[in-house]
Amino acid sequence: MLNRRTLRIKAMQAIYAYMQAEGSDYNLALDKIEADFAPDLNSMEVQDRKKLEGQKKIATILFKEWYDTRQFDTEETDKEVLAAVNNAVRFYETQLKKDFRTYGSQMVNAVEKIYDHYLSNLQITEVLVQLIEGEEEKKATRFTVKKELNFKNLLDNRVVQKLLANKSYQERLIRRNISWGSDIDQLRQWYKTVVKNDETIQNYLATPEHTYEEDHELVKHLYKNLIFKDETLQKYFEEQDMNWVENKAIVKSLVNKTIKSLEETADENLPLLDLSANWEDDKVFFEDLYNQTVQEDATYEALINSHIKNWDVERVALLDKIILKMALCEMHIFRSIPVKVTINEYIEISKLYSTPKSKQFINGVLDKIAQELAEKGDIRKSGRGLIDNK
């Protein structure tokens, strides 16, 4: 199932994308200034190119001054220059707000998409049943009967029947609008080339009667070896989700736990798994972590800079800075999470996504800042967060 480390990673990726977009927005704002003072080639009047070039340089300097300090020299009297700078500032701020909302929304949608993949994988069994039923209808119209294994026996698998009759499964497919639709050809090809040629499936079909345990083992085999290991199907999911390599493990875990839960005593009211143990709370954590880290960026930037005096600030990897800022945000706003847990989580994330030396750097900086903030009373923990985990 989805855990909070995964959510931290997804938030980190969204913040990284936002900060990359911020750089693009800055350059686009400068482009607007350049466009404002570009000679009008269609004008019938003679263009004063030197004046335009001078105005562009002044406007560019003023905008860069605003970008660094969020204010600029208002003594400038050239109205055209001031108008160009103000337009660039408005453009930059508008684009930045748009990017902030976009990446925040995409971040949540990307996580909830994992649940859609979970449902889509469960639905493969339903599509398989439909394909077999379609074959049976065609067989009924034939004048001659081919000698082949009777795949109709798969329709009698009691675990398959339990899954398809599950009310929670049916309701969530409808609510989230899950359907293979036109992509069903992917599964039709998989059925013909993989399922029909699988030795375990063939041995199962060759036996007229099965225990519930044997039915259960067949469905487990279907997912473990014929779905999650099939290159064609996995390539399909990669095309649907650019983060499938990361998300596959979560989807696989959800599917396996669901199949395991379909015991002989389970009825149609067995609840389907949720994305996490408490998705509503996790979603709030997820969104707040992203929102507050971005909104308090300047505060965390200054705090970090004041504690890395022996480092060249400009040479600190962007990802390391994001990890540090997220950790500081988490220490400040999530009172129930112990400081040591936060530090350890982000050290582990740095091992996975940043440079080989990042973990020591991040550990040192966070430990130093955390101690100082705790002494000042700037970090206040309650409940479980009071546990120091030393």
N, C-alpha and C positions, 0 to 999 in steps of 0.2 A: 504493500500500500504506500501511498504518498506520505513522506515524512517532511519535517520542517527543514532538514538540510537541503532537500530537493527544492523546497520553496525559496530558501536563501539563495541557492544557485540560480534559480529562474529570475529572482529579483535582481541579482548581480548582473545577469546577462541583459536584462531590460535597462538597468542604469547605465551599463556600458554603451548600449545602443543609443540611449538618450544623449550621453556625453559626446559620442561621435557625431550625432546629429547637431548638437550645440555648436561644434566646430564648423559644420557645414553652414549652419544658419549665420554664423559670424561672417564667413566668406561671402555668402549671398548678400548680406547687408552691405559689405564693401563693394560688391558688384553693382548694387543699386546706386551707390554714390558715384561710381565710375560712369554708369549709364546716365545719371543726371547731368553730368558735365561733359558728355561726349558731344562732339560737333554735330549739329543737325545738317545732314548732307542734303536734305530736301529744302532747306531754307534759302530764300532768295537774297537774304542779307549776308554780308560778309561776317564770318565767324572769327572771333578773337580767340584763337587757339591757346595763346599764352595765358590769357586771363582764365579760360576754362580749366587749363591744367593747374594753374595756381589755386583756383577755387577747389578743385578736386583734392589737391594735396592738403589744404587746410581742413576741409570737411573730413577727410580720412583721419587726420591727426586728432581732430576733435572726437570723432566716433571711437577711435581706439582709446582715447582718454576716458570717455564715458564707459567703455567696456571694462577698463581696469578699475575705475573708481565709482562707477554709476553716477557720475556727474561730469560736466565739461565746462570749459571757460565760456561764460555767457556774455563776456565783453565783446565778443565778435559782433561786428555791425553789419556784415554782408548778409542780407536777408536770404539770398539764394543759398548761401552756405548753411545758414541755420536751418532753413527748410529741409535741405538735403540730409543734414545730420538727424533732425527730428524724425524724418520719414524713415531713415535707416534704423533708428532706435525702435520706432513703432513696429516696423517690419520684423526686426529681430525678436522683440518681445512676443509678438503675435505668433510667430513661427515656433518659438520655444514653448509657449503654452500649448500649442497644438501638438507638438512632439511629446510633451509631457503626458498629455491625455492619451495620445495614440499608443505610446509604448506601455503605459500602465494598463490600458485596455487589452492590448495584444498579449501582455504578460499573463493576465488572468485567463483570457481565451485559450492561450496555448496550454495552460495547465488543465483547464476543463476539457480541452480536446483529448487529453489522455483518457478521460473517462469515456469519451465517445469511441476511442480505439478499443477500449475494454469491451464495450457493448457490441462493437462491430465484430470483434473476434468471437464473442459468444454467438453472434448471429450466423457465423459461418456454419455452425451445426444445423441451423434452421434452413439455410440455403442448400446445404448438402441433402437434407431430407426432401426439399422441393425438387432437386435435380433427379433424385432416385425415383420419386413419384412420377416425374415427367417421363422417365425411361419406361416405367411400368405401364403408363398409358399407351406409349408407342408399341410396346410388346403386344398389347391386347389387340392391336390392329394387324399384326403380322399373320401370314398364312403358314409360315414355318417357324419353328422355335429354335433359336441358336442355343448351342450347348455352352453355357457360361455360368459363373457363380451367381447365385441369387442375392443381389445387393438389397433386395427388399427386406432381408433379415435385419439390416441395420435400422430399419424403421421401428423394429420391435425392441430396440435397445431401451431399457427402462430408465437409464440415466438421461438419455436424450429426451425421452418423453417427459421426464420430470422438469428438465430445463425449459422446454418449450411451453409447458403448462404453467410455469411459474408466473404468478400475477405481477410480481415486482419487475421481472424481466420484460413482460409484455408492456407494462405501464411506462417503463423508462425508455423503451424503444420508441414509443409513440411521443412521449414528452420531449425527447431530445431529437426526434425526427431522424432516427438511424435507419439507413437502408443502403444496401449495396447497389441498388438501381442499375444503371447501365454498366457498372463495373462487375456485374455478375459473371461476365465472360471470363474474368480472372479466375473465378472459382470453378467455372465449368471446365476450364483447361486443367486446373489443379486436380479436380475430381478424376478426369480421364487419365492423366499422366502419372499422378502420384497415388491417390487413394486406391484406384483400381489395381495398381501394380504392387501394392504394399503387402508383404508376406504375412504380417500380423493380422491385417484385415482379412486376407484370404483364408487364413486358418480359422479365424472367428466365424466367417460365413460358412465354412465347411462343417461346422458343428451345429446341429439343429437346435439344441437347447443350451442355455447359459445360466449360471448363477448371477445374482446381482453384483457380486464382487467382480466377476468376469466382465459384465457390462461396464462397470465402473472403470476397470483397468483399460478397457478398449478406448473409452472417451479420453482418459488421461494420455494414452498413447497417441491418440489423434492430435491432441494439442501439443504435446511435448515434442513429438518426432515428425509429424506431417504438416503442422501449421507453423510453429515457431522456428523450425529448422529449414523450412522450404525457402529457397533463395528467391523464387519468383514472388511469393507472397510478401516476403520481407522487403523486397525491392519496391513493391507496390506501396507498402506502408511508409517507406522512406520518401517516396514521391509525395505522399499525402502530408508528411510531417518532417520538416527539416531536422527536428531534434529526436527522431525516432530511435537512433542509437542509444540515447540517454533514456528515453521514455519506455523503451521496450521492456526493460526489467520490471518497471512498475505495472505495466499492462499484463505481463506474464504472471506476476505475483497475484494480481487481482483475479485473473482467469483461473489459475491453479487452485486458489483458495475457494473460489466459487464451485468448481467441479468437485473438490474434496468435500464441500458442505452438502452436496446432493446425496446424502446417505439414504438408505432404504426407508428409514423412518421419516424423512423430510417430506413435507406436504407442499401444496401449491402456494401456501402463504409464507414460505421461507423468504425472509428479506434478502434482497440482493445487496452486495457490498457497496459502501459509499467510497468516494475518492480517498478519504482519509477517515480516521477515527472520529473527527469532528470538523468537517470541512468548513462550516460556517465560521467557527473560531479561527481556523487556519487561514481562511480567506482574509479575515480582518487583519491578522498578523502580517500576511503577505502584502496586502495593499498598503498598510500603515508603514511597513518597513521601506517599501519603494517610495511612497509619497514623502515621508519625513526625511529620508536620506537625501533626496533631491532638493527639497525645500530648505533644508538646513545645511546645504552644501558649503556655503561660505563660513559658517560657524565651525564645522568640522575641519574644513581646510585650514583655518587659522590655528585650531587646536593641534592638528597634526604637525603643521609647520613649526610650531613653538617647541615641539618635542623631538625634532629630528635635526637639531642644529649641526650635528657632525655629518649630515648627509646633504648631498646636492639635491634640493627639493625638486628641481626640474628633471632630475634623472630617475626619480622614483617612478616605477612602472604605474601606468594609469590603473591597471587592474588592482595593484596593491593599494593604491589610494582609495579605490572604491570599496575594497574589502575592509580597510580601516574605518572608513566613514560609516559603512553599514554596521560594523561592530559597535562603534560609538553610539549610533542611533539606537541600536538594540539595548545597549546598557541604559540609555536615558529613558526610553519610553515603555519598555516592557519590564515592569517591576517584578513579575513572577519568574523571570528567567535569571538564574544565578550568573554572576559576572564570569566565573570560571567556565561555565557551560558556553557562554557566548564566545569567549576567547578561544576555547578549544574547537568550537564549530568552525570559526573562520580560519584557524590554523589548518584544519583539515581541508577546507575549501581551497586554501592557497596551495596546498600540496597537489591538488588535482588540476588547478587551472593557472597557476602563476609560475614564477621562475623557481629554480632549485633552492635559492637562498631566501626566498620570500618568507618561508615559515618562521625562520629565526628573526627576521626583521619585524614581521607583524607581531610575533609573540612579545618581543622586547618593547615595541612601541605601545601596544595595547596594555601590557602589564604596568608600564610606567604611568600611562595616562589614567588607567583605572584606579590605581592606588591614590593618585593625586586627587581625582574627582571624588573618590570615596571619602577622603580626609576632609575635603571641603563641603561634603554633604550634597554635592551635585548629582550623585547617583544614589537614589533611594529605592531600596528593594522591600518587597512585602511578600508574605506567604512563602511559597517555595523558593522564591528568589533570595530569601535571607540565608539560605544554605550556601556557604561559601565554597563547598566542594574542594577544599584544600586537601 
